[in-house]
């Protein structure tokens, strides 16, 4: 079976690596154009492009796939390249461009998407973040036959994965990526034997995982401690939950809930105690002990190391930051 692959970030790289390791023939890869990254803002190839080039796979980076859009020449070249590759199916994982009808219809077996949720829950761009933020106890991978809608296609395979109480988007991402890589190899094997059994998505339980906005990362200390904690984990590593003290933004990436404190919302954001083990902060209800923090431009530090360079005192107050820091 000849498989085209469309994907961009690390999640997609893991899937492509699984296809290559399984000996599946991948003659063509689509990925997003190189983007400026790092402190020097130099153009950097996506993880998928780097892997594809390392294995001698042809790479195309169209800016758009719309034949009548802003970059029709890119779309036309992509269309010609896909036709020339003579693939049976396209695998899509976190690609970043909407696939128009001509793409969905070109491969003999259509396009299969690796989606990091239990559809129809968390359709959309940020299913891992939103599952943690919402306090879901489980998530998973759905292999889906793509159609013209937003993650509305028939489900082909589904596997569940528990969400640990300490999971961040980073840790859950890695487990889901590995699972997705295993499942897409299985799905292609079944597809080659015409053994896939499509299942319509239920109409009940549809939710949308909207793209993460940096403004969401500002910590609102008036919220309950449990809710703030989930948001800290959901926004780790990006964009990073951020607060402000002494006019300086500080990211929080690790915490504990202090269940012994029963805050009533008065004094939200106030530092209740400071020790090498953590900084206890009043929330709308309850309190959080901040155990991992990061100053702007600095490294992630545990509380003891952070306090050596930035001493804090009980009675000081954290507030929402204007913008998250890099």
C-alpha positions in Angstrom: 0.0 0.0 0.0 1.3 3.5 -0.9 0.5 6.1 1.7 0.8 9.9 1.5 1.3 11.6 4.8 0.2 15.1 5.9 1.3 16.4 9.3 3.5 19.0 11.0 4.4 18.9 14.7 5.9 16.3 17.0 2.6 14.4 17.3 2.6 13.9 13.6 6.2 13.0 13.5 5.6 10.1 15.8 2.9 8.8 13.5 5.1 9.1 10.4 7.9 7.3 12.2 5.5 4.4 13.0 4.6 4.1 9.3 8.2 4.0 8.3 9.1 1.5 11.0 6.3 -0.7 9.9 7.7 -0.8 6.4 4.8 1.1 4.9 5.7 2.8 1.6 5.4 6.6 2.0 6.3 8.3 -1.3 5.0 11.8 -0.4 4.8 14.0 2.7 3.0 17.3 3.1 3.9 19.6 6.0 3.6 23.3 6.9 6.2 25.8 5.5 9.3 26.4 7.6 8.6 28.9 10.3 10.8 31.3 12.4 11.6 29.7 15.8 13.9 30.0 18.7 15.6 33.1 20.2 17.2 33.9 16.8 13.9 33.4 15.0 15.6 31.4 12.2 13.6 29.4 9.8 13.1 25.9 11.1 11.7 22.9 9.4 8.8 21.0 11.1 9.5 17.8 12.9 7.7 15.9 10.1 9.9 17.5 7.4 13.1 16.7 9.3 12.1 13.0 9.6 10.9 12.8 6.0 14.1 14.2 4.6 16.2 11.9 6.8 14.5 9.0 5.1 14.6 10.5 1.6 10.9 11.0 1.3 9.7 13.8 -1.1 8.3 16.8 0.9 5.9 19.4 -0.3 5.0 22.5 1.8 2.0 24.2 0.1 0.9 27.5 1.8 -2.7 26.6 0.8 -4.6 23.8 -0.8 -7.4 26.0 -2.1 -7.3 26.0 -5.9 -9.1 29.4 -6.0 -7.5 30.8 -2.8 -4.6 33.1 -2.1 -1.9 30.7 -3.3 -3.5 28.8 -6.3 -0.1 27.9 -7.7 0.8 26.1 -4.4 -2.5 24.2 -4.5 -2.1 23.2 -8.1 1.4 22.0 -7.6 0.2 19.9 -4.5 -2.6 18.5 -6.6 -0.3 17.4 -9.4 2.2 16.0 -6.9 -0.5 13.9 -5.1 -1.8 12.6 -8.4 1.7 11.6 -9.5 2.4 9.8 -6.3 -0.3 7.3 -7.1 -1.2 6.7 -3.4 -3.9 4.5 -2.1 -4.6 6.6 1.0 -3.5 9.7 2.8 -2.9 9.7 6.6 -3.4 13.1 8.3 -2.2 14.1 11.7 -2.1 17.6 13.0 -1.4 19.0 9.6 -2.7 22.5 10.0 -4.4 23.1 6.7 -8.1 22.3 5.9 -8.2 19.6 3.2 -10.6 20.6 0.3 -12.7 18.0 -1.5 -10.2 17.4 -4.2 -7.7 16.1 -1.6 -10.3 13.9 0.1 -11.3 12.4 -3.2 -7.9 11.8 -4.8 -6.6 8.7 -2.9 -8.5 5.4 -3.6 -9.2 4.9 0.1 -9.6 8.6 0.9 -8.0 10.3 3.9 -7.6 8.9 7.4 -7.1 11.2 10.4 -5.4 10.5 13.7 -7.5 12.6 16.2 -6.4 12.9 19.8 -9.8 12.5 21.5 -12.8 10.2 21.9 -15.0 11.6 19.2 -17.4 13.3 19.1 -16.0 14.9 22.3 -13.4 17.5 21.6 -13.5 18.0 17.8 -11.2 20.7 16.7 -7.7 22.0 17.2 -6.8 21.5 20.8 -8.3 18.3 22.1 -5.5 17.4 24.5 -5.5 20.8 26.2 -9.3 20.9 26.5 -9.6 17.4 28.0 -7.2 18.3 30.8 -8.8 21.7 31.3 -12.2 20.2 31.6 -11.1 17.6 34.2 -11.9 14.6 31.9 -10.9 11.3 33.4 -10.1 9.7 30.1 -9.3 10.6 26.5 -7.9 8.5 23.6 -7.3 8.3 19.9 -9.9 8.0 17.2 -8.9 7.0 13.7 -11.5 8.7 11.4 -12.4 8.7 7.7 -12.2 12.3 6.8 -15.1 14.2 5.2 -15.8 17.8 4.5 -16.8 18.6 8.1 -14.6 19.5 11.1 -13.7 16.1 12.6 -17.2 14.8 11.7 -16.2 11.7 9.6 -17.0 8.1 10.4 -15.0 6.5 13.2 -12.8 3.5 12.2 -10.9 2.7 15.3 -11.0 4.0 18.9 -8.8 3.4 21.9 -9.2 4.9 25.4 -6.4 6.3 27.6 -6.8 7.4 31.3 -5.8 10.9 32.2 -3.7 10.9 35.3 -4.2 13.6 38.0 -0.7 14.8 37.3 -0.8 14.7 33.5 0.1 17.8 31.6 -0.6 18.4 27.9 3.1 17.5 27.3 2.9 14.2 29.1 -0.5 13.2 27.7 0.5 14.3 24.2 3.4 11.9 24.2 1.3 8.9 25.3 -1.4 9.8 22.8 1.1 10.2 20.0 2.6 6.8 20.6 -0.9 5.3 20.7 -1.9 7.1 17.5 1.2 5.7 15.7 0.3 2.1 16.7 -3.3 2.6 15.7 -2.8 4.0 12.3 -0.5 1.1 11.4 -3.4 -1.2 12.5 -5.9 0.8 10.5 -3.9 0.6 7.3 -3.5 -3.1 7.7 -7.3 -3.4 8.1 -7.9 -1.0 5.2 -5.7 -3.1 2.9 -7.9 -6.1 3.7 -11.1 -4.2 3.3 -11.8 -5.0 7.0 -12.5 -1.6 8.5 -16.0 -1.1 9.8 -17.0 2.6 9.8 -19.2 3.8 12.6 -21.2 7.1 12.4 -20.4 9.6 15.2 -23.2 9.9 17.7 -25.1 13.2 17.6 -25.0 13.4 21.4 -21.9 14.5 23.3 -20.4 16.8 20.7 -17.9 19.3 22.1 -15.4 21.6 20.4 -11.7 22.0 21.4 -11.1 25.6 20.2 -7.6 26.7 19.5 -5.7 27.9 22.6 -5.4 31.7 22.9 -2.5 33.1 24.8 -4.9 35.3 26.8 -6.3 32.1 28.3 -3.0 31.5 30.1 -3.5 34.3 32.5 -4.3 32.8 35.9 -7.5 34.1 37.5 -7.0 33.6 41.2 -10.7 34.1 41.9 -11.3 30.6 40.4 -11.3 27.5 42.6 -7.9 25.9 43.3 -8.8 22.8 41.4 -9.8 24.7 38.3 -6.7 26.8 38.3 -4.6 23.6 38.7 -6.2 21.9 35.7 -5.5 25.0 33.6 -1.9 25.0 34.7 -1.5 21.4 33.5 -3.5 22.0 30.4 -1.3 25.0 29.3 2.0 23.2 30.0 4.1 23.5 27.8 2.1 26.0 25.7 1.3 28.8 26.3 2.2 28.4 30.0 0.0 29.5 32.8 1.2 33.0 33.8 0.6 35.3 36.7 2.2 38.6 37.8 3.9 39.9 40.9 5.8 43.2 41.4 5.0 44.0 37.7 6.9 40.9 36.6 5.3 38.0 34.8 5.9 34.5 36.3 4.9 31.2 34.8 3.6 28.4 37.0 4.1 24.8 35.7 3.9 22.7 38.9 1.7 22.8 41.9 -0.1 21.0 44.7 -3.6 21.6 46.1 -3.6 22.5 49.8 -6.9 20.8 50.9 -6.5 22.0 54.5 -7.1 25.6 53.6 -10.7 26.7 53.1 -10.4 30.1 51.3 -13.7 31.9 50.8 -12.4 34.0 47.8 -11.4 37.0 49.8 -7.8 37.8 49.2 -7.5 35.7 46.0 -4.0 35.7 44.8 -2.5 36.6 48.2 0.5 34.6 49.3 -0.4 32.8 52.5 3.0 31.2 53.3 6.4 30.8 51.7 8.8 27.9 52.2 11.4 26.0 50.1 8.7 23.4 49.5 6.4 25.9 47.8 4.5 29.2 47.8 0.9 28.9 49.1 -1.5 31.2 47.3 -5.2 31.8 48.2 -7.7 31.0 45.4 -11.4 31.7 45.0 -11.9 28.5 47.0 -9.0 26.6 48.5 -5.3 27.3 47.9 -2.5 26.2 45.6 1.1 25.5 46.6 3.2 26.6 43.7 6.2 24.2 43.4 7.5 25.0 40.0 7.9 28.5 38.6 9.7 30.4 35.8 10.6 34.1 35.4 10.6 35.8 32.0 13.6 34.6 30.0 14.6 32.2 32.8 14.7 28.4 33.3 12.0 26.4 35.0 12.9 26.1 38.7 11.6 24.4 41.8 10.2 26.7 44.5 13.4 26.7 46.6 15.7 27.8 43.7 13.1 30.3 42.5 12.9 31.9 45.9 16.7 32.3 46.1 16.6 34.6 43.1 13.1 36.1 43.8 12.3 36.2 47.5 8.6 36.5 48.3 6.8 37.3 51.5 3.4 36.3 52.9 0.9 39.1 52.2 2.2 39.9 48.7 -0.3 39.2 46.0 -0.2 37.6 42.6 -2.4 39.1 39.9 -3.3 38.3 36.2 -0.4 39.1 33.8 -1.0 41.3 30.8 0.6 38.8 28.4 2.2 35.4 28.8 6.0 35.3 28.5 8.0 33.1 26.2 
